[in-house]
Amino acid sequence: MYSTPRFLQGVFAFEGKGLDEPAPLGASLSYTVPAGATGQAVYFRGGNASDELICVVLVRDGAPMRYFPVGAKGDVHVPLRVLEDLAGGTTVELWLAAPAGLNGTVIVDLGLVEI
């Protein structure tokens, strides 16, 4: 059985809509597990260049799956200990929740494995 690493990563400018109003960060932060394969998210790394707490949200088929708070001018590395299989056809995305009107830059790196 072979596994293939997949990554959702990059540097993104954002304007917050509210900590309770997550929104997509960008079209490049979306991944759909191919039919006949299984995926797993294995880690998240993030950096926040703004002056306030933000939250990166891993969304599965439109519903929040995991929340990754990232402190002001801080970073986080989260090795995911509870792995869930993502069936073929499942789409995962990274969204961002930030205080309304906050402008900033976030660096994200989500590691996935496709089996």
N, CA, C and O atoms as a Tinker XYZ file with bonds, in Angstrom:
   460  protein
     1  N      0.844000   -1.177000    0.000000    73     2
     2  CA     0.000000    0.000000    0.000000    64     1     3
     3  C      0.888000    1.239000    0.000000    63     2     4     5
     4  O      1.767000    1.387000    0.849000    81     3
     5  N      0.650000    2.114000   -0.950000    73     3     6
     6  CA     1.453000    3.328000   -1.071000    64     5     7
     7  C      0.691000    4.513000   -0.489000    63     6     8     9
     8  O     -0.539000    4.562000   -0.535000    81     7
     9  N      1.431000    5.452000    0.051000    73     7    10
    10  CA     0.821000    6.690000    0.519000    64     9    11
    11  C      1.470000    7.856000   -0.221000    63    10    12    13
    12  O      2.645000    7.810000   -0.583000    81    11
    13  N      0.678000    8.895000   -0.432000    73    11    14
    14  CA     1.150000   10.078000   -1.141000    64    13    15
    15  C      0.898000   11.294000   -0.246000    63    14    16    17
    16  O     -0.235000   11.523000    0.178000    81    15
    17  N      1.945000   12.075000    0.043000    73    15    18
    18  CA     1.715000   13.277000    0.847000    64    17    19
    19  C      1.025000   14.363000    0.022000    63    18    20    21
    20  O      1.292000   14.518000   -1.169000    81    19
    21  N      0.156000   15.092000    0.659000    73    19    22
    22  CA    -0.532000   16.249000    0.052000    64    21    23
    23  C     -0.437000   17.398000    1.044000    63    22    24    25
    24  O     -0.445000   17.183000    2.256000    81    23
    25  N     -0.346000   18.619000    0.527000    73    23    26
    26  CA    -0.179000   19.783000    1.398000    64    25    27
    27  C     -1.111000   20.904000    0.968000    63    26    28    29
    28  O     -1.285000   21.161000   -0.223000    81    27
    29  N     -1.697000   21.555000    1.936000    73    27    30
    30  CA    -2.417000   22.807000    1.715000    64    29    31
    31  C     -1.592000   23.854000    2.442000    63    30    32    33
    32  O     -1.540000   23.856000    3.672000    81    31
    33  N     -0.946000   24.743000    1.700000    73    31    34
    34  CA    -0.020000   25.658000    2.351000    64    33    35
    35  C      0.117000   26.961000    1.588000    63    34    36    37
    36  O     -0.202000   27.042000    0.402000    81    35
    37  N      0.594000   27.975000    2.285000    73    35    38
    38  CA     0.855000   29.261000    1.657000    64    37    39
    39  C      0.776000   30.402000    2.649000    63    38    40    41
    40  O      0.554000   30.209000    3.844000    81    39
    41  N      0.963000   31.593000    2.117000    73    39    42
    42  CA     0.896000   32.835000    2.890000    64    41    43
    43  C     -0.274000   33.635000    2.342000    63    42    44    45
    44  O     -0.375000   33.859000    1.136000    81    43
    45  N     -1.161000   34.066000    3.240000    73    43    46
    46  CA    -2.411000   34.698000    2.802000    64    45    47
    47  C     -2.712000   35.945000    3.623000    63    46    48    49
    48  O     -2.636000   35.926000    4.851000    81    47
    49  N     -3.051000   37.022000    2.935000    73    47    50
    50  CA    -3.560000   38.212000    3.592000    64    49    51
    51  C     -5.046000   37.989000    3.864000    63    50    52    53
    52  O     -5.732000   37.307000    3.103000    81    51
    53  N     -5.535000   38.578000    4.966000    73    51    54
    54  CA    -6.952000   38.394000    5.289000    64    53    55
    55  C     -7.531000   39.656000    5.913000    63    54    56    57
    56  O     -6.805000   40.514000    6.414000    81    55
    57  N     -8.852000   39.745000    5.868000    73    55    58
    58  CA    -9.599000   40.732000    6.644000    64    57    59
    59  C    -10.641000   39.953000    7.429000    63    58    60    61
    60  O    -11.480000   39.271000    6.840000    81    59
    61  N    -10.596000   40.047000    8.748000    73    59    62
    62  CA   -11.494000   39.289000    9.602000    64    61    63
    63  C    -12.951000   39.698000    9.448000    63    62    64    65
    64  O    -13.270000   40.862000    9.207000    81    63
    65  N    -13.822000   38.713000    9.593000    73    63    66
    66  CA   -15.268000   38.944000    9.537000    64    65    67
    67  C    -15.921000   38.673000   10.901000    63    66    68    69
    68  O    -17.133000   38.823000   11.058000    81    67
    69  N    -15.096000   38.270000   11.888000    73    67    70
    70  CA   -15.600000   37.922000   13.216000    64    69    71
    71  C    -15.076000   36.546000   13.604000    63    70    72    73
    72  O    -14.950000   35.663000   12.756000    81    71
    73  N    -14.768000   36.362000   14.897000    73    71    74
    74  CA   -14.250000   35.059000   15.324000    64    73    75
    75  C    -15.281000   33.953000   15.157000    63    74    76    77
    76  O    -14.933000   32.774000   15.090000    81    75
    77  N    -16.552000   34.337000   15.090000    73    75    78
    78  CA   -17.604000   33.337000   14.877000    64    77    79
    79  C    -18.089000   33.308000   13.426000    63    78    80    81
    80  O    -19.149000   32.757000   13.129000    81    79
    81  N    -17.306000   33.906000   12.527000    73    79    82
    82  CA   -17.680000   33.952000   11.105000    64    81    83
    83  C    -16.512000   33.471000   10.242000    63    82    84    85
    84  O    -15.941000   34.266000    9.495000    81    83
    85  N    -16.142000   32.180000   10.327000    73    83    86
    86  CA   -15.036000   31.720000    9.492000    64    85    87
    87  C    -15.381000   31.826000    8.010000    63    86    88    89
    88  O    -16.529000   31.657000    7.598000    81    87
    89  N    -14.336000   32.115000    7.222000    73    87    90
    90  CA   -14.515000   32.259000    5.776000    64    89    91
    91  C    -13.324000   31.614000    5.064000    63    90    92    93
    92  O    -12.232000   31.543000    5.626000    81    91
    93  N    -13.527000   31.150000    3.842000    73    91    94
    94  CA   -12.417000   30.538000    3.099000    64    93    95
    95  C    -11.259000   31.519000    2.937000    63    94    96    97
    96  O    -11.468000   32.717000    2.749000    81    95
    97  N    -10.043000   30.995000    3.013000    73    95    98
    98  CA    -8.840000   31.816000    2.834000    64    97    99
    99  C     -8.464000   31.951000    1.372000    63    98   100   101
   100  O     -7.979000   33.000000    0.950000    81    99
   101  N     -8.683000   30.902000    0.595000    73    99   102
   102  CA    -8.308000   30.946000   -0.809000    64   101   103
   103  C     -8.611000   29.626000   -1.481000    63   102   104   105
   104  O     -8.659000   28.582000   -0.831000    81   103
   105  N     -8.815000   29.678000   -2.797000    73   103   106
   106  CA    -9.176000   28.471000   -3.548000    64   105   107
   107  C     -8.075000   27.409000   -3.518000    63   106   108   109
   108  O     -8.361000   26.223000   -3.680000    81   107
   109  N     -6.820000   27.820000   -3.313000    73   107   110
   110  CA    -5.725000   26.844000   -3.303000    64   109   111
   111  C     -5.693000   26.025000   -2.017000    63   110   112   113
   112  O     -4.933000   25.062000   -1.919000    81   111
   113  N     -6.509000   26.394000   -1.030000    73   111   114
   114  CA    -6.525000   25.661000    0.243000    64   113   115
   115  C     -7.708000   24.703000    0.306000    63   114   116   117
   116  O     -8.418000   24.631000    1.308000    81   115
   117  N     -7.901000   23.975000   -0.779000    73   115   118
   118  CA    -8.973000   22.985000   -0.867000    64   117   119
   119  C     -8.406000   21.706000   -1.460000    63   118   120   121
   120  O     -7.577000   21.748000   -2.369000    81   119
   121  N     -8.855000   20.575000   -0.946000    73   119   122
   122  CA    -8.381000   19.275000   -1.440000    64   121   123
   123  C     -9.543000   18.290000   -1.398000    63   122   124   125
   124  O    -10.244000   18.176000   -0.392000    81   123
   125  N     -9.730000   17.591000   -2.491000    73   123   126
   126  CA   -10.758000   16.553000   -2.558000    64   125   127
   127  C    -10.071000   15.205000   -2.688000    63   126   128   129
   128  O     -9.258000   14.994000   -3.589000    81   127
   129  N    -10.404000   14.293000   -1.780000    73   127   130
   130  CA    -9.835000   12.951000   -1.814000    64   129   131
   131  C    -10.353000   12.248000   -3.068000    63   130   132   133
   132  O    -11.561000   12.192000   -3.295000    81   131
   133  N     -9.431000   11.706000   -3.893000    73   131   134
   134  CA    -9.879000   11.031000   -5.113000    64   133   135
   135  C    -10.741000    9.801000   -4.803000    63   134   136   137
   136  O    -10.587000    9.166000   -3.759000    81   135
   137  N    -11.636000    9.483000   -5.718000    73   135   138
   138  CA   -12.457000    8.277000   -5.585000    64   137   139
   139  C    -11.543000    7.060000   -5.498000    63   138   140   141
   140  O    -10.566000    6.960000   -6.241000    81   139
   141  N    -11.855000    6.141000   -4.598000    73   139   142
   142  CA   -11.070000    4.927000   -4.432000    64   141   143
   143  C     -9.881000    5.082000   -3.491000    63   142   144   145
   144  O     -9.169000    4.114000   -3.223000    81   143
   145  N     -9.664000    6.288000   -2.992000    73   143   146
   146  CA    -8.560000    6.543000   -2.055000    64   145   147
   147  C     -9.140000    6.972000   -0.707000    63   146   148   149
   148  O    -10.327000    7.273000   -0.583000    81   147
   149  N     -8.265000    6.989000    0.293000    73   147   150
   150  CA    -8.615000    7.486000    1.619000    64   149   151
   151  C     -7.568000    8.526000    2.011000    63   150   152   153
   152  O     -6.385000    8.366000    1.710000    81   151
   153  N     -7.997000    9.571000    2.670000    73   151   154
   154  CA    -7.070000   10.599000    3.123000    64   153   155
   155  C     -7.121000   10.745000    4.623000    63   154   156   157
   156  O     -8.084000   10.344000    5.275000    81   155
   157  N     -6.048000   11.336000    5.166000    73   155   158
   158  CA    -6.000000   11.676000    6.589000    64   157   159
   159  C     -5.220000   12.972000    6.737000    63   158   160   161
   160  O     -4.176000   13.146000    6.108000    81   159
   161  N     -5.719000   13.882000    7.564000    73   159   162
   162  CA    -4.968000   15.077000    7.948000    64   161   163
   163  C     -4.059000   14.672000    9.091000    63   162   164   165
   164  O     -4.530000   14.105000   10.076000    81   163
   165  N     -2.754000   14.952000    8.984000    73   163   166
   166  CA    -1.809000   14.466000    9.990000    64   165   167
   167  C     -1.162000   15.571000   10.824000    63   166   168   169
   168  O     -0.701000   15.304000   11.934000    81   167
   169  N     -1.116000   16.809000   10.315000    73   167   170
   170  CA    -0.586000   17.898000   11.136000    64   169   171
   171  C     -1.046000   19.235000   10.600000    63   170   172   173
   172  O     -1.491000   19.343000    9.457000    81   171
   173  N     -0.934000   20.263000   11.445000    73   171   174
   174  CA    -1.193000   21.644000   11.043000    64   173   175
   175  C     -0.105000   22.524000   11.632000    63   174   176   177
   176  O      0.249000   22.390000   12.803000    81   175
   177  N      0.417000   23.415000   10.822000    73   175   178
   178  CA     1.331000   24.456000   11.288000    64   177   179
   179  C      0.766000   25.780000   10.833000    63   178   180   181
   180  O      0.264000   25.899000    9.716000    81   179
   181  N      0.846000   26.767000   11.688000    73   179   182
   182  CA     0.343000   28.080000   11.312000    64   181   183
   183  C      1.094000   29.192000   11.995000    63   182   184   185
   184  O      1.623000   29.022000   13.094000    81   183
   185  N      1.137000   30.336000   11.335000    73   183   186
   186  CA     1.732000   31.541000   11.897000    64   185   187
   187  C      0.797000   32.709000   11.668000    63   186   188   189
   188  O      0.124000   32.792000   10.641000    81   187
   189  N      0.762000   33.609000   12.633000    73   187   190
   190  CA    -0.144000   34.748000   12.596000    64   189   191
   191  C      0.666000   36.026000   12.797000    63   190   192   193
   192  O      1.243000   36.232000   13.865000    81   191
   193  N      0.712000   36.888000   11.773000    73   191   194
   194  CA     1.490000   38.128000   11.859000    64   193   195
   195  C      0.683000   39.288000   12.417000    63   194   196   197
   196  O      1.217000   40.388000   12.564000    81   195
   197  N     -0.593000   39.071000   12.735000    73   195   198
   198  CA    -1.430000   40.183000   13.212000    64   197   199
   199  C     -1.289000   40.360000   14.728000    63   198   200   201
   200  O     -0.625000   39.570000   15.400000    81   199
   201  N     -1.928000   41.414000   15.251000    73   199   202
   202  CA    -1.841000   41.751000   16.672000    64   201   203
   203  C     -2.934000   41.112000   17.524000    63   202   204   205
   204  O     -3.038000   41.408000   18.714000    81   203
   205  N     -3.759000   40.231000   16.924000    73   203   206
   206  CA    -4.836000   39.612000   17.697000    64   205   207
   207  C     -4.934000   38.115000   17.397000    63   206   208   209
   208  O     -4.437000   37.630000   16.381000    81   207
   209  N     -5.591000   37.400000   18.315000    73   207   210
   210  CA    -5.826000   35.968000   18.125000    64   209   211
   211  C     -6.677000   35.734000   16.884000    63   210   212   213
   212  O     -7.641000   36.456000   16.627000    81   211
   213  N     -6.307000   34.716000   16.123000    73   211   214
   214  CA    -7.114000   34.278000   14.986000    64   213   215
   215  C     -7.344000   32.778000   15.145000    63   214   216   217
   216  O     -6.769000   32.151000   16.034000    81   215
   217  N     -8.168000   32.216000   14.302000    73   215   218
   218  CA    -8.412000   30.777000   14.349000    64   217   219
   219  C     -8.511000   30.233000   12.926000    63   218   220   221
   220  O     -9.342000   30.683000   12.136000    81   219
   221  N     -7.658000   29.265000   12.608000    73   219   222
   222  CA    -7.740000   28.575000   11.329000    64   221   223
   223  C     -8.655000   27.375000   11.538000    63   222   224   225
   224  O     -8.496000   26.633000   12.507000    81   223
   225  N     -9.593000   27.184000   10.651000    73   223   226
   226  CA   -10.590000   26.129000   10.788000    64   225   227
   227  C    -10.434000   25.132000    9.640000    63   226   228   229
   228  O    -10.485000   25.503000    8.467000    81   227
   229  N    -10.245000   23.862000    9.999000    73   227   230
   230  CA   -10.245000   22.797000    8.997000    64   229   231
   231  C    -11.695000   22.400000    8.777000    63   230   232   233
   232  O    -12.374000   21.955000    9.702000    81   231
   233  N    -12.160000   22.562000    7.554000    73   231   234
   234  CA   -13.570000   22.333000    7.206000    64   233   235
   235  C    -13.659000   21.091000    6.319000    63   234   236   237
   236  O    -12.919000   20.948000    5.345000    81   235
   237  N    -14.578000   20.202000    6.677000    73   235   238
   238  CA   -14.811000   18.987000    5.881000    64   237   239
   239  C    -16.209000   19.058000    5.283000    63   238   240   241
   240  O    -17.196000   19.114000    6.016000    81   239
   241  N    -16.298000   19.056000    3.971000    73   239   242
   242  CA   -17.583000   19.123000    3.259000    64   241   243
   243  C    -18.488000   20.215000    3.825000    63   242   244   245
   244  O    -19.688000   20.014000    4.009000    81   243
   245  N    -17.886000   21.377000    4.098000    73   243   246
   246  CA   -18.640000   22.543000    4.537000    64   245   247
   247  C    -18.890000   22.666000    6.024000    63   246   248   249
   248  O    -19.465000   23.659000    6.468000    81   247
   249  N    -18.467000   21.667000    6.819000    73   247   250
   250  CA   -18.686000   21.696000    8.272000    64   249   251
   251  C    -17.334000   21.728000    8.998000    63   250   252   253
   252  O    -16.410000   21.017000    8.601000    81   251
   253  N    -17.204000   22.543000   10.057000    73   251   254
   254  CA   -15.948000   22.575000   10.807000    64   253   255
   255  C    -15.575000   21.192000   11.332000    63   254   256   257
   256  O    -16.418000   20.460000   11.851000    81   255
   257  N    -14.284000   20.846000   11.187000    73   255   258
   258  CA   -13.770000   19.549000   11.631000    64   257   259
   259  C    -12.791000   19.731000   12.791000    63   258   260   261
   260  O    -12.826000   18.964000   13.753000    81   259
   261  N    -11.908000   20.751000   12.708000    73   259   262
   262  CA   -10.932000   21.067000   13.752000    64   261   263
   263  C    -10.708000   22.579000   13.760000    63   262   264   265
   264  O    -10.789000   23.240000   12.725000    81   263
   265  N    -10.421000   23.120000   14.970000    73   263   266
   266  CA   -10.094000   24.533000   15.133000    64   265   267
   267  C     -8.642000   24.638000   15.596000    63   266   268   269
   268  O     -8.212000   23.902000   16.484000    81   267
   269  N     -7.893000   25.558000   14.988000    73   267   270
   270  CA    -6.500000   25.782000   15.360000    64   269   271
   271  C     -6.318000   27.259000   15.727000    63   270   272   273
   272  O     -6.025000   28.071000   14.850000    81   271
   273  N     -6.485000   27.622000   16.997000    73   271   274
   274  CA    -6.242000   29.011000   17.393000    64   273   275
   275  C     -4.749000   29.332000   17.259000    63   274   276   277
   276  O     -3.891000   28.516000   17.594000    81   275
   277  N     -4.463000   30.532000   16.767000    73   275   278
   278  CA    -3.078000   30.980000   16.625000    64   277   279
   279  C     -2.990000   32.362000   17.264000    63   278   280   281
   280  O     -3.667000   33.297000   16.836000    81   279
   281  N     -2.150000   32.484000   18.290000    73   279   282
   282  CA    -2.024000   33.726000   19.036000    64   281   283
   283  C     -1.444000   34.861000   18.215000    63   282   284   285
   284  O     -0.868000   34.650000   17.148000    81   283
   285  N     -1.610000   36.094000   18.744000    73   283   286
   286  CA    -1.073000   37.292000   18.091000    64   285   287
   287  C      0.427000   37.157000   17.907000    63   286   288   289
   288  O      1.153000   36.810000   18.838000    81   287
   289  N      0.872000   37.433000   16.708000    73   287   290
   290  CA     2.299000   37.342000   16.362000    64   289   291
   291  C      2.900000   36.030000   16.862000    63   290   292   293
   292  O      4.028000   35.989000   17.355000    81   291
   293  N      2.119000   34.965000   16.723000    73   291   294
   294  CA     2.555000   33.673000   17.220000    64   293   295
   295  C      2.476000   32.593000   16.157000    63   294   296   297
   296  O      2.081000   32.825000   15.014000    81   295
   297  N      2.869000   31.404000   16.586000    73   295   298
   298  CA     2.797000   30.256000   15.684000    64   297   299
   299  C      2.383000   29.027000   16.469000    63   298   300   301
   300  O      2.421000   29.007000   17.700000    81   299
   301  N      1.987000   28.003000   15.730000    73   299   302
   302  CA     1.535000   26.767000   16.358000    64   301   303
   303  C      1.872000   25.586000   15.444000    63   302   304   305
   304  O      1.827000   25.693000   14.219000    81   303
   305  N      2.205000   24.474000   16.066000    73   303   306
   306  CA     2.388000   23.207000   15.348000    64   305   307
   307  C      1.536000   22.181000   16.084000    63   306   308   309
   308  O      1.736000   21.944000   17.275000    81   307
   309  N      0.600000   21.580000   15.387000    73   307   310
   310  CA    -0.316000   20.624000   15.992000    64   309   311
   311  C     -0.200000   19.287000   15.261000    63   310   312   313
   312  O     -0.752000   19.132000   14.172000    81   311
   313  N      0.514000   18.315000   15.851000    73   311   314
   314  CA     0.474000   16.968000   15.277000    64   313   315
   315  C     -0.861000   16.341000   15.666000    63   314   316   317
   316  O     -1.159000   16.225000   16.854000    81   315
   317  N     -1.651000   15.945000   14.709000    73   315   318
   318  CA    -2.995000   15.433000   15.001000    64   317   319
   319  C     -2.891000   14.002000   15.503000    63   318   320   321
   320  O     -2.435000   13.115000   14.783000    81   319
   321  N     -3.311000   13.785000   16.726000    73   319   322
   322  CA    -3.240000   12.460000   17.349000    64   321   323
   323  C     -4.485000   11.628000   17.067000    63   322   324   325
   324  O     -4.430000   10.398000   17.056000    81   323
   325  N     -5.587000   12.293000   16.843000    73   323   326
   326  CA    -6.817000   11.591000   16.492000    64   325   327
   327  C     -6.989000   11.742000   14.979000    63   326   328   329
   328  O     -7.382000   12.800000   14.489000    81   327
   329  N     -6.692000   10.674000   14.257000    73   327   330
   330  CA    -6.783000   10.711000   12.808000    64   329   331
   331  C     -8.117000   10.127000   12.368000    63   330   332   333
   332  O     -8.550000    9.085000   12.860000    81   331
   333  N     -8.750000   10.807000   11.449000    73   331   334
   334  CA   -10.019000   10.325000   10.906000    64   333   335
   335  C     -9.829000   10.061000    9.427000    63   334   336   337
   336  O     -9.231000   10.867000    8.715000    81   335
   337  N    -10.335000    8.938000    8.972000    73   335   338
   338  CA   -10.281000    8.649000    7.548000    64   337   339
   339  C    -11.208000    9.593000    6.795000    63   338   340   341
   340  O    -12.337000    9.850000    7.213000    81   339
   341  N    -10.706000   10.100000    5.682000    73   339   342
   342  CA   -11.505000   10.931000    4.783000    64   341   343
   343  C    -11.779000   10.093000    3.540000    63   342   344   345
   344  O    -10.867000    9.809000    2.764000    81   343
   345  N    -13.012000    9.706000    3.357000    73   343   346
   346  CA   -13.373000    8.844000    2.234000    64   345   347
   347  C    -13.219000    9.569000    0.904000    63   346   348   349
   348  O    -13.216000   10.799000    0.845000    81   347
   349  N    -13.092000    8.781000   -0.163000    73   347   350
   350  CA   -13.028000    9.364000   -1.498000    64   349   351
   351  C    -14.213000   10.286000   -1.742000    63   350   352   353
   352  O    -15.347000    9.957000   -1.397000    81   351
   353  N    -13.945000   11.443000   -2.340000    73   351   354
   354  CA   -14.994000   12.419000   -2.605000    64   353   355
   355  C    -15.133000   13.479000   -1.528000    63   354   356   357
   356  O    -15.799000   14.493000   -1.737000    81   355
   357  N    -14.499000   13.250000   -0.353000    73   355   358
   358  CA   -14.544000   14.237000    0.723000    64   357   359
   359  C    -13.671000   15.438000    0.356000    63   358   360   361
   360  O    -12.556000   15.274000   -0.138000    81   359
   361  N    -14.182000   16.635000    0.600000    73   359   362
   362  CA   -13.413000   17.854000    0.363000    64   361   363
   363  C    -13.075000   18.507000    1.697000    63   362   364   365
   364  O    -13.951000   18.727000    2.533000    81   363
   365  N    -11.787000   18.813000    1.886000    73   363   366
   366  CA   -11.356000   19.558000    3.064000    64   365   367
   367  C    -10.816000   20.902000    2.604000    63   366   368   369
   368  O    -10.240000   21.020000    1.522000    81   367
   369  N    -11.013000   21.921000    3.450000    73   367   370
   370  CA   -10.565000   23.276000    3.150000    64   369   371
   371  C    -10.053000   23.911000    4.441000    63   370   372   373
   372  O    -10.419000   23.493000    5.539000    81   371
   373  N     -9.207000   24.923000    4.293000    73   371   374
   374  CA    -8.798000   25.737000    5.437000    64   373   375
   375  C     -9.512000   27.076000    5.339000    63   374   376   377
   376  O     -9.431000   27.767000    4.323000    81   375
   377  N    -10.212000   27.431000    6.409000    73   375   378
   378  CA   -10.905000   28.716000    6.517000    64   377   379
   379  C    -10.254000   29.491000    7.652000    63   378   380   381
   380  O     -9.457000   28.942000    8.413000    81   379
   381  N    -10.595000   30.760000    7.758000    73   379   382
   382  CA   -10.033000   31.601000    8.804000    64   381   383
   383  C    -11.125000   32.370000    9.522000    63   382   384   385
   384  O    -12.033000   32.912000    8.891000    81   383
   385  N    -11.035000   32.415000   10.838000    73   383   386
   386  CA   -11.910000   33.259000   11.654000    64   385   387
   387  C    -11.018000   34.261000   12.378000    63   386   388   389
   388  O    -10.035000   33.877000   13.012000    81   387
   389  N    -11.358000   35.541000   12.285000    73   387   390
   390  CA   -10.572000   36.604000   12.914000    64   389   391
   391  C    -11.531000   37.714000   13.326000    63   390   392   393
   392  O    -12.615000   37.838000   12.757000    81   391
   393  N    -11.137000   38.530000   14.323000    73   391   394
   394  CA   -11.994000   39.634000   14.733000    64   393   395
   395  C    -12.401000   40.497000   13.532000    63   394   396   397
   396  O    -11.606000   40.721000   12.620000    81   395
   397  N    -13.635000   40.969000   13.548000    73   395   398
   398  CA   -14.150000   41.774000   12.438000    64   397   399
   399  C    -13.265000   42.991000   12.194000    63   398   400   401
   400  O    -12.933000   43.733000   13.117000    81   399
   401  N    -12.894000   43.177000   10.939000    73   399   402
   402  CA   -12.104000   44.332000   10.528000    64   401   403
   403  C    -10.608000   44.172000   10.701000    63   402   404   405
   404  O     -9.848000   45.027000   10.247000    81   403
   405  N    -10.159000   43.097000   11.347000    73   403   406
   406  CA    -8.721000   42.882000   11.535000    64   405   407
   407  C     -8.075000   42.524000   10.196000    63   406   408   409
   408  O     -8.524000   41.599000    9.518000    81   407
   409  N     -7.043000   43.240000    9.822000    73   407   410
   410  CA    -6.266000   42.910000    8.634000    64   409   411
   411  C     -4.964000   42.283000    9.077000    63   410   412   413
   412  O     -4.338000   42.742000   10.032000    81   411
   413  N     -4.554000   41.232000    8.382000    73   411   414
   414  CA    -3.323000   40.571000    8.759000    64   413   415
   415  C     -2.862000   39.597000    7.699000    63   414   416   417
   416  O     -3.404000   39.519000    6.596000    81   415
   417  N     -1.835000   38.857000    8.084000    73   415   418
   418  CA    -1.278000   37.830000    7.205000    64   417   419
   419  C     -1.136000   36.552000    8.015000    63   418   420   421
   420  O     -0.691000   36.575000    9.163000    81   419
   421  N     -1.516000   35.440000    7.407000    73   419   422
   422  CA    -1.413000   34.141000    8.058000    64   421   423
   423  C     -0.607000   33.206000    7.159000    63   422   424   425
   424  O     -0.705000   33.246000    5.932000    81   423
   425  N      0.186000   32.369000    7.812000    73   423   426
   426  CA     0.942000   31.327000    7.094000    64   425   427
   427  C      0.358000   29.998000    7.539000    63   426   428   429
   428  O      0.255000   29.735000    8.737000    81   427
   429  N     -0.024000   29.160000    6.590000    73   427   430
   430  CA    -0.631000   27.879000    6.936000    64   429   431
   431  C      0.069000   26.735000    6.212000    63   430   432   433
   432  O      0.590000   26.906000    5.110000    81   431
   433  N      0.071000   25.571000    6.849000    73   431   434
   434  CA     0.654000   24.359000    6.264000    64   433   435
   435  C     -0.089000   23.172000    6.877000    63   434   436   437
   436  O      0.134000   22.814000    8.034000    81   435
   437  N     -0.969000   22.574000    6.089000    73   435   438
   438  CA    -1.706000   21.387000    6.528000    64   437   439
   439  C     -1.150000   20.187000    5.776000    63   438   440   441
   440  O     -1.135000   20.163000    4.545000    81   439
   441  N     -0.693000   19.195000    6.528000    73   439   442
   442  CA    -0.167000   17.986000    5.916000    64   441   443
   443  C     -1.220000   16.889000    5.913000    63   442   444   445
   444  O     -1.831000   16.586000    6.938000    81   443
   445  N     -1.416000   16.305000    4.749000    73   443   446
   446  CA    -2.364000   15.201000    4.575000    64   445   447
   447  C     -1.633000   14.017000    3.962000    63   446   448   449
   448  O     -0.595000   14.172000    3.319000    81   447
   449  N     -2.187000   12.848000    4.170000    73   447   450
   450  CA    -1.686000   11.644000    3.532000    64   449   451
   451  C     -2.839000   11.020000    2.766000    63   450   452   453
   452  O     -3.944000   10.866000    3.285000    81   451
   453  N     -2.560000   10.668000    1.526000    73   451   454
   454  CA    -3.545000   10.000000    0.672000    64   453   455
   455  C     -3.101000    8.547000    0.511000    63   454   456   457
   456  O     -1.974000    8.280000    0.094000    81   455
   457  N     -3.980000    7.621000    0.840000    73   455   458
   458  CA    -3.647000    6.188000    0.791000    64   457   459
   459  C     -4.515000    5.514000   -0.245000    63   458   460
   460  O     -4.403000    4.306000   -0.452000    81   459
